[in-house]
Amino acid sequence: MQRFQVRILTGSLLVKTDTMSKVCQLTGKRPAVGNNVSHSNRKTRRRFLPNLQSKRFFIPETGETVRLKLSTNAIKSINKLGVYAYLKKLERKGVSTGVKL
């Protein structure tokens, strides 16, 4: 199910825009802001988006499959530690993951 936000522009024109979050569910990485700098050194604002991937993980300890929106950095950490150990580590740090263990 996709969520849309209706934005009113000039007059009676309505445009639907996608409002899905671009934030990693585990690391909290989010878009950063900066400048595009041209050859003439002219600066315009831009967003640096994190490399997010939607991935399903099976947690054998609970017998459940969870779908997470993760940065590639988080995926590498999960590959190294295992999904259950990584989620436990975040839980000890007090990070809300949205996954019940």
Secondary structure, DSSP 8 states (H G I E B T S, - for coil): ---EEEEE-STT-EEEEE------TTT----EEEEEE-TT--EEEEEE---EEEEEEEETTTTEEEEEEEEHHHHHHHHHH-HHHHHHHHHHHT---S---
